[in-house]
Amino acid sequence: MTALPCPTPTKSRYATTAAADQAARHVQIPVGTIMRAYECQCGWWHLTRSSTPAEPIPYEDLTPADGDEQLLAGVGHNLFADVVARDIHGRGPIEEALALRHPTNALRWKEALKTAWIASEKQMAARRGDTSAQAKEWRARAEQYRAALRVRRLEAKRRAHPYPRTQGQGLSPAEQVAVERARAAGRPRLEQRRIAGDVAVKLLIAAHEDEFYGLFAAECERLGLPLTARDEARVQRGLGEAA
């Protein structure tokens, strides 16, 4: 069967749907919308933008599923910030919204929103003395943005830490590791190596917690340092389990 002429000859061509899907994953974040593959009448596969949903995305009610996080896997700092910015403005596709809210990415999302808030504070401070009409118009738009940013930060905090803590309770070892890994994304290689070392130490302590606190207690005793009630409880728990 002879293929028909291509109606979009300037588009990139892919021989298989698998090749087109792989290309879509590479370009969808920089483009700012989800791309999908379709088979053209010419016999090749092309990419096109997914249609934008007519109804606003119910962000608070979104429930990410396993696999949704993969959209942002390996995405660098700048592209991740672009995704976060689109989400703040409500312009991103639902696939990006689900990926941000997945537990794997929630802590990184929370940190990116904090960075955006700090940047907005600096911008507001820089133009505080400007009383021009243009500055007033800018401040009105900036306050709308900051209102949306506040909402996103509250949601990100809830999703990143879904279980309430009692006063004085810190992050669990697993949460500490997740925070360190989130901070490593997009950083220079030297800093990533340092963070990798910190993560490895945390994982090692978590795997041998009883032994670690036993050594810690012995070293404190050698130095004449008293143990805190929290450390004492950990040491006693370890001794009980060892017995």
Accessible surface in RSA format (square Angstrom, percent):
REM  Atomic radii and reference values for relative SASA: ProtOr
REM  Chains: A
REM  Algorithm: Lee & Richards
REM  Probe-radius: 1.40
REM  Slices: 20
REM RES _ NUM      All-atoms   Total-Side   Main-Chain    Non-polar    All polar
REM                ABS   REL    ABS   REL    ABS   REL    ABS   REL    ABS   REL
RES MET A   1   240.54 124.6 149.97  99.3  90.56 215.6 126.60 107.6 113.94 151.0
RES THR A   2   122.50  87.1 103.89 105.3  18.60  44.3  72.93  98.0  49.57  74.9
RES ALA A   3    59.06  54.3  32.89  50.8  26.17  59.5  40.69  57.3  18.37  48.7
RES LEU A   4   100.30  55.9  96.68  69.2   3.63   9.1  96.84  68.0   3.46   9.3
RES PRO A   5   109.69  79.9  96.64  88.1  13.05  47.4 108.45  89.5   1.24   7.7
RES CYS A   6    32.49  24.6  13.98  15.6  18.51  43.5  13.72  34.8  18.77  20.2
RES PRO A   7    91.97  67.0  55.66  50.7  36.31 132.0  67.94  56.1  24.03 149.3
RES THR A   8    43.80  31.2  40.37  40.9   3.43   8.2  43.75  58.8   0.05   0.1
RES PRO A   9   101.17  73.7  75.73  69.0  25.44  92.5  79.52  65.7  21.64 134.5
RES THR A  10   136.71  97.2  99.98 101.4  36.73  87.5  82.75 111.1  53.96  81.6
RES LYS A  11    70.99  34.6  60.34  37.0  10.66  25.4  52.13  46.9  18.86  20.1
RES SER A  12    72.37  61.2  56.66  75.6  15.71  36.2  25.41  54.1  46.96  65.8
RES ARG A  13   142.02  59.6 117.18  59.7  24.84  59.1  19.61  26.8 122.41  74.2
RES TYR A  14    47.37  22.1  44.20  25.1   3.17   8.3  31.31  23.5  16.06  19.8
RES ALA A  15    73.67  67.7  49.56  76.5  24.11  54.9  52.30  73.6  21.37  56.6
RES THR A  16    71.42  50.8  68.82  69.8   2.60   6.2  64.71  86.9   6.72  10.2
RES THR A  17    63.95  45.5  62.83  63.7   1.12   2.7  50.73  68.1  13.23  20.0
RES ALA A  18    67.81  62.4  59.40  91.7   8.41  19.1  63.89  90.0   3.92  10.4
RES ALA A  19    40.91  37.6  32.25  49.8   8.66  19.7  36.98  52.1   3.93  10.4
RES ALA A  20     0.00   0.0   0.00   0.0   0.00   0.0   0.00   0.0   0.00   0.0
RES ASP A  21    58.20  40.8  56.53  56.3   1.67   3.9  13.92  32.8  44.28  44.2
RES GLN A  22    99.02  55.4  98.91  72.3   0.10   0.2  16.09  34.3  82.92  62.9
RES ALA A  23    16.79  15.4  11.86  18.3   4.93  11.2  16.34  23.0   0.45   1.2
RES ALA A  24     5.24   4.8   5.24   8.1   0.00   0.0   5.24   7.4   0.00   0.0
RES ARG A  25   151.16  63.5 136.52  69.6  14.64  34.9  60.34  82.5  90.82  55.0
RES HIS A  26   131.30  71.8 110.40  76.7  20.91  53.5  80.25  82.7  51.05  59.4
RES VAL A  27    54.80  36.1  53.79  48.7   1.01   2.4  54.80  47.6   0.00   0.0
RES GLN A  28    13.37   7.5  13.35   9.8   0.02   0.1   0.04   0.1  13.34  10.1
RES ILE A  29     6.38   3.6   6.11   4.6   0.27   0.6   6.11   4.4   0.27   0.7
RES PRO A  30    77.64  56.6  47.99  43.7  29.65 107.8  50.99  42.1  26.65 165.6
RES VAL A  31    59.27  39.0  31.83  28.8  27.44  66.1  38.34  33.3  20.93  56.8
RES GLY A  32    12.22  15.1   0.00   N/A  12.22  15.1   4.31  11.8   7.91  17.7
RES THR A  33    21.36  15.2  21.36  21.7   0.00   0.0  12.29  16.5   9.07  13.7
RES ILE A  34    18.54  10.6  18.54  13.8   0.00   0.0  18.54  13.4   0.00   0.0
RES MET A  35    29.26  15.2  21.36  14.1   7.90  18.8  21.36  18.2   7.90  10.5
RES ARG A  36   125.79  52.8 121.37  61.9   4.42  10.5  49.49  67.6  76.30  46.2
RES ALA A  37    21.57  19.8   2.28   3.5  19.28  43.9   2.28   3.2  19.28  51.1
RES TYR A  38    57.04  26.6  53.31  30.3   3.72   9.7  50.44  37.9   6.59   8.1
RES GLU A  39   110.26  63.3  83.53  63.2  26.73  63.6  17.91  34.6  92.35  75.4
RES CYS A  40    10.22   7.7   2.31   2.6   7.90  18.6   3.32   8.4   6.89   7.4
RES GLN A  41    95.49  53.4  67.19  49.1  28.30  67.4  31.40  66.8  64.10  48.6
RES CYS A  42    17.98  13.6   8.89   9.9   9.09  21.4   8.29  21.0   9.69  10.4
RES GLY A  43    47.07  58.1   0.00   N/A  47.07  58.1  26.44  72.6  20.64  46.2
RES TRP A  44    91.81  36.8  91.71  44.4   0.10   0.2  73.09  39.0  18.73  30.4
RES TRP A  45    53.74  21.6  53.74  26.0   0.00   0.0  43.81  23.4   9.93  16.1
RES HIS A  46     0.23   0.1   0.23   0.2   0.00   0.0   0.23   0.2   0.00   0.0
RES LEU A  47    22.02  12.3  14.75  10.6   7.27  18.3  14.75  10.4   7.27  19.6
RES THR A  48    34.29  24.4  31.03  31.5   3.26   7.8   8.41  11.3  25.87  39.1
RES ARG A  49   144.64  60.7 130.85  66.7  13.79  32.8  47.71  65.2  96.93  58.7
RES SER A  50    29.82  25.2  23.85  31.8   5.98  13.8  18.11  38.6  11.72  16.4
RES SER A  51   106.82  90.3  79.25 105.8  27.57  63.5  53.20 113.3  53.62  75.1
RES THR A  52   117.99  83.9  91.60  92.9  26.39  62.9  64.35  86.4  53.64  81.1
RES PRO A  53    66.41  48.4  44.22  40.3  22.19  80.7  56.38  46.5  10.03  62.3
RES ALA A  54   106.47  97.9  61.36  94.7  45.11 102.6  72.26 101.8  34.21  90.6
RES GLU A  55   133.21  76.5 127.90  96.8   5.31  12.7  58.36 112.9  74.85  61.1
RES PRO A  56   115.92  84.5  93.89  85.6  22.03  80.1 105.49  87.1  10.44  64.9
RES ILE A  57    20.69  11.8   9.11   6.8  11.58  27.9  10.56   7.6  10.13  27.5
RES PRO A  58    75.75  55.2  62.21  56.7  13.54  49.2  75.75  62.5   0.00   0.0
RES TYR A  59    30.16  14.1  26.84  15.3   3.33   8.7  25.06  18.8   5.10   6.3
RES GLU A  60    92.17  52.9  77.16  58.4  15.01  35.7  53.60 103.7  38.56  31.5
RES ASP A  61   114.71  80.4  89.69  89.3  25.02  59.2  28.82  67.8  85.89  85.7
RES LEU A  62    18.83  10.5  12.16   8.7   6.67  16.8  14.20  10.0   4.63  12.4
RES THR A  63   115.65  82.3  94.80  96.1  20.85  49.7  70.17  94.3  45.48  68.8
RES PRO A  64    25.14  18.3   8.06   7.3  17.08  62.1   8.06   6.7  17.08 106.2
RES ALA A  65    59.33  54.6  52.42  80.9   6.92  15.7  59.33  83.6   0.00   0.0
RES ASP A  66   142.21  99.6 114.46 113.9  27.75  65.6  38.28  90.1 103.93 103.7
RES GLY A  67    40.24  49.6   0.00   N/A  40.24  49.6  27.03  74.2  13.21  29.6
RES ASP A  68    41.40  29.0  32.91  32.8   8.49  20.1   6.93  16.3  34.47  34.4
RES GLU A  69    28.96  16.6  27.88  21.1   1.08   2.6   5.16  10.0  23.80  19.4
RES GLN A  70   112.19  62.7 100.00  73.1  12.19  29.0  42.22  89.9  69.98  53.1
RES LEU A  71    31.96  17.8  14.55  10.4  17.41  43.8  21.79  15.3  10.16  27.4
RES LEU A  72     1.88   1.0   0.08   0.1   1.79   4.5   0.08   0.1   1.79   4.8
RES ALA A  73    63.98  58.8  33.26  51.3  30.72  69.9  43.35  61.0  20.63  54.7
RES GLY A  74    86.19 106.3   0.00   N/A  86.19 106.3  44.37 121.8  41.82  93.7
RES VAL A  75    18.26  12.0  11.69  10.6   6.57  15.8  15.60  13.6   2.66   7.2
RES GLY A  76    31.88  39.3   0.00   N/A  31.88  39.3  26.83  73.6   5.05  11.3
RES HIS A  77    93.90  51.3  90.06  62.6   3.83   9.8  52.58  54.2  41.31  48.1
RES ASN A  78   114.37  78.9 110.06 106.4   4.32  10.4  29.94  72.1  84.43  81.6
RES LEU A  79    62.60  34.9  62.16  44.5   0.44   1.1  62.16  43.7   0.44   1.2
RES PHE A  80     4.42   2.2   4.42   2.7   0.00   0.0   4.42   2.7   0.00   0.0
RES ALA A  81    41.94  38.6  36.91  57.0   5.02  11.4  38.14  53.7   3.79  10.0
RES ASP A  82    66.50  46.6  64.13  63.8   2.37   5.6   9.84  23.2  56.66  56.5
RES VAL A  83     0.10   0.1   0.00   0.0   0.10   0.2   0.00   0.0   0.10   0.3
RES VAL A  84     3.73   2.5   3.73   3.4   0.00   0.0   3.73   3.2   0.00   0.0
RES ALA A  85    40.83  37.5  40.15  62.0   0.69   1.6  40.73  57.4   0.10   0.3
RES ARG A  86    39.79  16.7  39.45  20.1   0.34   0.8  25.64  35.0  14.15   8.6
RES ASP A  87     3.82   2.7   3.50   3.5   0.32   0.8   1.74   4.1   2.08   2.1
RES ILE A  88     5.18   2.9   1.49   1.1   3.69   8.9   1.49   1.1   3.69  10.0
RES HIS A  89    86.45  47.3  56.23  39.1  30.22  77.3  30.13  31.1  56.32  65.5
RES GLY A  90    40.96  50.5   0.00   N/A  40.96  50.5  11.73  32.2  29.23  65.5
RES ARG A  91   166.94  70.1 138.06  70.4  28.88  68.8  64.16  87.7 102.78  62.3
RES GLY A  92    10.86  13.4   0.00   N/A  10.86  13.4   4.14  11.4   6.72  15.1
RES PRO A  93    16.82  12.3  12.35  11.3   4.47  16.3  16.05  13.3   0.77   4.8
RES ILE A  94    63.82  36.3  63.67  47.4   0.15   0.4  63.67  45.8   0.15   0.4
RES GLU A  95    71.25  40.9  67.89  51.4   3.36   8.0  34.53  66.8  36.71  30.0
RES GLU A  96     1.97   1.1   1.97   1.5   0.00   0.0   1.60   3.1   0.36   0.3
RES ALA A  97     1.39   1.3   0.93   1.4   0.45   1.0   0.93   1.3   0.45   1.2
RES LEU A  98    32.82  18.3  32.82  23.5   0.00   0.0  32.82  23.0   0.00   0.0
RES ALA A  99     0.00   0.0   0.00   0.0   0.00   0.0   0.00   0.0   0.00   0.0
RES LEU A 100     0.00   0.0   0.00   0.0   0.00   0.0   0.00   0.0   0.00   0.0
RES ARG A 101     4.26   1.8   0.00   0.0   4.26  10.1   0.00   0.0   4.26   2.6
RES HIS A 102    18.26  10.0  18.26  12.7   0.00   0.0  13.99  14.4   4.27   5.0
RES PRO A 103   102.57  74.8  84.22  76.8  18.34  66.7  87.32  72.1  15.24  94.7
RES THR A 104    94.21  67.0  63.92  64.8  30.29  72.2  54.13  72.7  40.08  60.6
RES ASN A 105    12.60   8.7  12.38  12.0   0.23   0.5   0.23   0.5  12.38  12.0
RES ALA A 106     1.77   1.6   1.77   2.7   0.00   0.0   1.77   2.5   0.00   0.0
RES LEU A 107    16.75   9.3  16.75  12.0   0.00   0.0  16.75  11.8   0.00   0.0
RES ARG A 108    28.94  12.2  28.26  14.4   0.69   1.6  13.98  19.1  14.96   9.1
RES TRP A 109     0.14   0.1   0.14   0.1   0.00   0.0   0.00   0.0   0.14   0.2
RES LYS A 110    58.10  28.3  56.78  34.8   1.32   3.2  21.07  19.0  37.04  39.5
RES GLU A 111    51.52  29.6  49.89  37.7   1.63   3.9  18.00  34.8  33.52  27.4
RES ALA A 112    20.46  18.8  10.47  16.2   9.99  22.7  16.55  23.3   3.90  10.3
RES LEU A 113     0.62   0.3   0.62   0.4   0.00   0.0   0.62   0.4   0.00   0.0
RES LYS A 114   103.29  50.4 103.29  63.4   0.00   0.0  48.14  43.3  55.14  58.7
RES THR A 115    78.94  56.1  77.34  78.4   1.60   3.8  52.71  70.8  26.23  39.6
RES ALA A 116    22.85  21.0  13.74  21.2   9.11  20.7  21.35  30.1   1.50   4.0
RES TRP A 117    44.53  17.9  44.53  21.6   0.00   0.0  31.28  16.7  13.24  21.5
RES ILE A 118    78.63  44.7  78.02  58.1   0.61   1.5  78.63  56.6   0.00   0.0
RES ALA A 119    43.30  39.8  38.77  59.8   4.53  10.3  42.58  60.0   0.71   1.9
RES SER A 120     5.98   5.1   4.21   5.6   1.77   4.1   5.42  11.5   0.56   0.8
RES GLU A 121    76.00  43.6  72.30  54.7   3.70   8.8  21.72  42.0  54.28  44.3
RES LYS A 122   141.14  68.9 133.38  81.8   7.76  18.5  84.23  75.8  56.91  60.6
RES GLN A 123    99.76  55.8  95.60  69.9   4.16   9.9  31.24  66.5  68.53  52.0
RES MET A 124    29.81  15.4  26.71  17.7   3.10   7.4  26.81  22.8   3.00   4.0
RES ALA A 125    49.09  45.1  34.75  53.6  14.34  32.6  35.00  49.3  14.09  37.3
RES ALA A 126    87.13  80.1  44.18  68.2  42.96  97.7  56.44  79.5  30.69  81.3
RES ARG A 127    70.99  29.8  69.07  35.2   1.92   4.6  28.40  38.8  42.59  25.8
RES ARG A 128   169.89  71.3 150.54  76.7  19.36  46.1  70.00  95.7  99.89  60.5
RES GLY A 129    71.61  88.3   0.00   N/A  71.61  88.3  42.23 115.9  29.37  65.8
RES ASP A 130    52.90  37.1  43.63  43.4   9.27  21.9  20.03  47.1  32.88  32.8
RES THR A 131   108.70  77.3  95.23  96.5  13.47  32.1  61.62  82.8  47.08  71.2
RES SER A 132    51.58  43.6  39.09  52.2  12.48  28.8  46.97 100.0   4.61   6.5
RES ALA A 133    84.24  77.5  69.29 106.9  14.95  34.0  72.21 101.7  12.04  31.9
RES GLN A 134   137.41  76.8 131.21  95.9   6.20  14.8  39.36  83.8  98.05  74.4
RES ALA A 135     0.00   0.0   0.00   0.0   0.00   0.0   0.00   0.0   0.00   0.0
RES LYS A 136   127.97  62.4 119.92  73.6   8.05  19.2  65.56  59.0  62.41  66.5
RES GLU A 137   106.92  61.4  99.42  75.2   7.49  17.8  36.07  69.8  70.84  57.8
RES TRP A 138    46.56  18.7  46.52  22.5   0.04   0.1  21.31  11.4  25.25  41.0
RES ARG A 139    55.72  23.4  55.56  28.3   0.16   0.4  33.06  45.2  22.66  13.7
RES ALA A 140    59.67  54.9  47.17  72.8  12.50  28.4  57.00  80.3   2.67   7.1
RES ARG A 141   127.92  53.7 122.65  62.5   5.28  12.6  67.00  91.6  60.93  36.9
RES ALA A 142    15.07  13.9   7.98  12.3   7.09  16.1  14.42  20.3   0.65   1.7
RES GLU A 143    74.60  42.8  71.97  54.4   2.63   6.3  44.40  85.9  30.20  24.7
RES GLN A 144   134.29  75.1 122.52  89.5  11.77  28.0  43.19  91.9  91.10  69.1
RES TYR A 145    56.98  26.6  51.22  29.1   5.75  15.0  41.86  31.5  15.12  18.6
RES ARG A 146    20.47   8.6  20.47  10.4   0.00   0.0   0.39   0.5  20.08  12.2
RES ALA A 147    48.23  44.3  44.99  69.4   3.24   7.4  46.45  65.4   1.78   4.7
RES ALA A 148    34.11  31.4  26.56  41.0   7.56  17.2  33.36  47.0   0.75   2.0
RES LEU A 149     0.00   0.0   0.00   0.0   0.00   0.0   0.00   0.0   0.00   0.0
RES ARG A 150   104.84  44.0 102.47  52.2   2.36   5.6  52.54  71.8  52.30  31.7
RES VAL A 151    77.11  50.7  75.84  68.7   1.27   3.1  76.61  66.6   0.50   1.4
RES ARG A 152    20.35   8.5  20.35  10.4   0.00   0.0   0.00   0.0  20.35  12.3
RES ARG A 153    78.09  32.8  73.80  37.6   4.29  10.2  16.55  22.6  61.54  37.3
RES LEU A 154   127.99  71.3 121.59  87.0   6.40  16.1 122.34  85.9   5.64  15.2
RES GLU A 155     2.13   1.2   0.59   0.4   1.54   3.7   1.47   2.8   0.67   0.5
RES ALA A 156     0.07   0.1   0.07   0.1   0.00   0.0   0.07   0.1   0.00   0.0
RES LYS A 157   125.72  61.3 125.24  76.8   0.48   1.1  67.93  61.1  57.79  61.6
RES ARG A 158   115.16  48.4 107.76  54.9   7.40  17.6  71.68  98.0  43.48  26.4
RES ARG A 159    37.64  15.8  22.68  11.6  14.96  35.6  10.87  14.9  26.77  16.2
RES ALA A 160    10.81   9.9   0.00   0.0  10.81  24.6   1.30   1.8   9.50  25.2
RES HIS A 161    35.71  19.5  24.15  16.8  11.56  29.6  15.97  16.5  19.74  23.0
RES PRO A 162    78.77  57.4  53.65  48.9  25.13  91.3  55.31  45.7  23.47 145.8
RES TYR A 163   174.06  81.3 169.09  96.2   4.98  12.9 121.81  91.5  52.26  64.4
RES PRO A 164   133.43  97.2 100.68  91.8  32.75 119.0 112.23  92.7  21.19 131.7
RES ARG A 165    78.72  33.1  46.30  23.6  32.42  77.2  24.14  33.0  54.58  33.1
RES THR A 166   103.22  73.4  93.24  94.5   9.98  23.8  85.00 114.2  18.22  27.5
RES GLN A 167   190.07 106.3 149.37 109.2  40.70  96.9  62.86 133.8 127.21  96.5
RES GLY A 168    74.05  91.3   0.00   N/A  74.05  91.3  43.14 118.4  30.91  69.2
RES GLN A 169   103.36  57.8  81.93  59.9  21.42  51.0  27.78  59.1  75.57  57.3
RES GLY A 170    36.71  45.3   0.00   N/A  36.71  45.3  31.45  86.3   5.26  11.8
RES LEU A 171    58.20  32.4  46.64  33.4  11.56  29.1  46.64  32.8  11.56  31.1
RES SER A 172    48.48  41.0  41.33  55.2   7.14  16.5  42.47  90.4   6.01   8.4
RES PRO A 173    73.04  53.2  72.49  66.1   0.54   2.0  73.04  60.3   0.00   0.0
RES ALA A 174    76.85  70.7  61.80  95.4  15.05  34.2  69.91  98.4   6.95  18.4
RES GLU A 175    42.46  24.4  41.40  31.3   1.05   2.5  22.18  42.9  20.27  16.6
RES GLN A 176    62.15  34.8  60.20  44.0   1.95   4.6  13.26  28.2  48.90  37.1
RES VAL A 177     8.20   5.4   8.20   7.4   0.00   0.0   8.20   7.1   0.00   0.0
RES ALA A 178    40.49  37.2  32.68  50.4   7.81  17.8  37.39  52.7   3.10   8.2
RES VAL A 179    15.37  10.1  15.00  13.6   0.37   0.9  15.37  13.4   0.00   0.0
RES GLU A 180    26.81  15.4  26.81  20.3   0.00   0.0   0.35   0.7  26.46  21.6
RES ARG A 181   139.77  58.7 128.66  65.6  11.12  26.5  49.10  67.1  90.67  55.0
RES ALA A 182    15.79  14.5   3.92   6.1  11.86  27.0  10.50  14.8   5.29  14.0
RES ARG A 183    99.13  41.6  94.40  48.1   4.73  11.3  22.85  31.2  76.28  46.2
RES ALA A 184    17.95  16.5  17.95  27.7   0.00   0.0  17.95  25.3   0.00   0.0
RES ALA A 185    28.24  26.0  15.10  23.3  13.15  29.9  24.00  33.8   4.24  11.2
RES GLY A 186    42.55  52.5   0.00   N/A  42.55  52.5  13.66  37.5  28.89  64.7
RES ARG A 187    94.92  39.9  85.46  43.6   9.45  22.5  16.99  23.2  77.93  47.2
RES PRO A 188    90.38  65.9  77.44  70.6  12.94  47.0  89.93  74.3   0.45   2.8
RES ARG A 189   199.52  83.8 193.19  98.5   6.33  15.1  71.16  97.2 128.37  77.8
RES LEU A 190   147.02  81.9 140.65 100.6   6.38  16.0 142.16  99.8   4.87  13.1
RES GLU A 191    53.62  30.8  48.67  36.8   4.95  11.8  19.50  37.7  34.12  27.9
RES GLN A 192    59.68  33.4  56.61  41.4   3.07   7.3  14.92  31.8  44.76  33.9
RES ARG A 193   180.39  75.7 167.92  85.6  12.46  29.7  50.66  69.2 129.73  78.6
RES ARG A 194   134.02  56.3 121.68  62.0  12.34  29.4  77.26 105.6  56.76  34.4
RES ILE A 195     4.43   2.5   4.43   3.3   0.00   0.0   4.43   3.2   0.00   0.0
RES ALA A 196    59.79  55.0  48.75  75.2  11.04  25.1  55.45  78.1   4.34  11.5
RES GLY A 197    34.89  43.0   0.00   N/A  34.89  43.0  33.95  93.2   0.94   2.1
RES ASP A 198    48.43  33.9  46.45  46.2   1.98   4.7   5.62  13.2  42.80  42.7
RES VAL A 199    11.66   7.7  11.66  10.6   0.00   0.0  11.66  10.1   0.00   0.0
RES ALA A 200    57.01  52.4  48.81  75.3   8.20  18.7  53.03  74.7   3.98  10.5
RES VAL A 201    85.21  56.1  84.32  76.3   0.89   2.1  85.13  74.0   0.08   0.2
RES LYS A 202    55.98  27.3  52.15  32.0   3.83   9.1  28.41  25.6  27.57  29.4
RES LEU A 203    81.56  45.4  77.47  55.4   4.09  10.3  77.76  54.6   3.80  10.2
RES LEU A 204   113.45  63.2 109.19  78.1   4.26  10.7 112.84  79.2   0.61   1.6
RES ILE A 205    51.26  29.2  49.50  36.9   1.76   4.2  51.26  36.9   0.00   0.0
RES ALA A 206    49.29  45.3  25.12  38.8  24.17  55.0  29.20  41.1  20.09  53.2
RES ALA A 207    76.09  70.0  37.67  58.1  38.42  87.4  49.15  69.2  26.94  71.4
RES HIS A 208    96.81  52.9  90.07  62.6   6.74  17.2  63.47  65.4  33.34  38.8
RES GLU A 209    59.58  34.2  56.59  42.8   3.00   7.1  13.05  25.2  46.53  38.0
RES ASP A 210    67.52  47.3  55.95  55.7  11.57  27.4  22.42  52.8  45.10  45.0
RES GLU A 211   112.13  64.4  99.91  75.6  12.22  29.1  45.05  87.1  67.08  54.8
RES PHE A 212    72.99  36.5  69.71  43.2   3.28   8.5  72.45  43.9   0.54   1.6
RES TYR A 213    23.87  11.1  23.87  13.6   0.00   0.0   7.07   5.3  16.81  20.7
RES GLY A 214    33.93  41.8   0.00   N/A  33.93  41.8  27.00  74.1   6.93  15.5
RES LEU A 215   119.88  66.8 114.55  82.0   5.32  13.4 115.14  80.9   4.74  12.8
RES PHE A 216    73.96  37.0  67.55  41.8   6.42  16.7  73.38  44.5   0.58   1.7
RES ALA A 217    18.82  17.3  15.21  23.5   3.60   8.2  15.50  21.8   3.32   8.8
RES ALA A 218    57.84  53.2  48.33  74.6   9.50  21.6  51.92  73.1   5.92  15.7
RES GLU A 219    78.92  45.3  77.61  58.7   1.30   3.1  38.83  75.1  40.09  32.7
RES CYS A 220    11.37   8.6  11.09  12.4   0.29   0.7   0.91   2.3  10.47  11.3
RES GLU A 221   141.98  81.5 122.64  92.8  19.34  46.0  48.96  94.7  93.03  76.0
RES ARG A 222   169.27  71.1 132.83  67.7  36.44  86.8  74.41 101.7  94.85  57.5
RES LEU A 223    99.35  55.3  70.72  50.6  28.64  72.0  75.85  53.3  23.50  63.2
RES GLY A 224    63.51  78.3   0.00   N/A  63.51  78.3  35.86  98.4  27.65  61.9
RES LEU A 225    98.18  54.7  89.29  63.9   8.89  22.4  90.40  63.5   7.78  20.9
RES PRO A 226   120.64  87.9  95.11  86.7  25.53  92.8 106.11  87.6  14.53  90.3
RES LEU A 227    48.21  26.8  20.95  15.0  27.26  68.5  22.17  15.6  26.04  70.1
RES THR A 228    81.91  58.3  73.12  74.1   8.79  20.9  78.47 105.4   3.44   5.2
RES ALA A 229    90.87  83.6  69.31 107.0  21.56  49.1  77.68 109.4  13.20  35.0
RES ARG A 230   138.40  58.1 128.32  65.4  10.08  24.0  62.61  85.6  75.79  45.9
RES ASP A 231    23.86  16.7  23.86  23.8   0.00   0.0   0.00   0.0  23.86  23.8
RES GLU A 232    69.23  39.7  69.23  52.4   0.00   0.0  36.21  70.0  33.02  27.0
RES ALA A 233    55.49  51.0  45.16  69.7  10.33  23.5  52.35  73.7   3.13   8.3
RES ARG A 234    58.32  24.5  55.39  28.2   2.93   7.0   3.73   5.1  54.60  33.1
RES VAL A 235    16.29  10.7  13.11  11.9   3.19   7.7  15.15  13.2   1.14   3.1
RES GLN A 236    95.23  53.3  87.80  64.2   7.44  17.7  36.91  78.6  58.32  44.2
RES ARG A 237   120.64  50.7 109.40  55.8  11.24  26.8  59.15  80.8  61.49  37.3
RES GLY A 238     5.37   6.6   0.00   N/A   5.37   6.6   4.29  11.8   1.08   2.4
RES LEU A 239   104.51  58.2  99.26  71.0   5.25  13.2  99.61  70.0   4.90  13.2
RES GLY A 240    51.82  63.9   0.00   N/A  51.82  63.9  35.74  98.1  16.08  36.0
RES GLU A 241   118.52  68.0  83.12  62.9  35.40  84.3  47.33  91.5  71.19  58.1
RES ALA A 242    87.47  80.4  44.14  68.1  43.32  98.6  57.20  80.5  30.27  80.2
RES ALA A 243   121.48 111.7  50.22  77.5  71.26 162.1  76.54 107.8  44.94 119.1
END  Absolute sums over single chains surface
CHAIN  1 A    16000.8      13012.5       2988.3       9438.5       6562.4
END  Absolute sums over all chains
TOTAL         16000.8      13012.5       2988.3       9438.5       6562.4
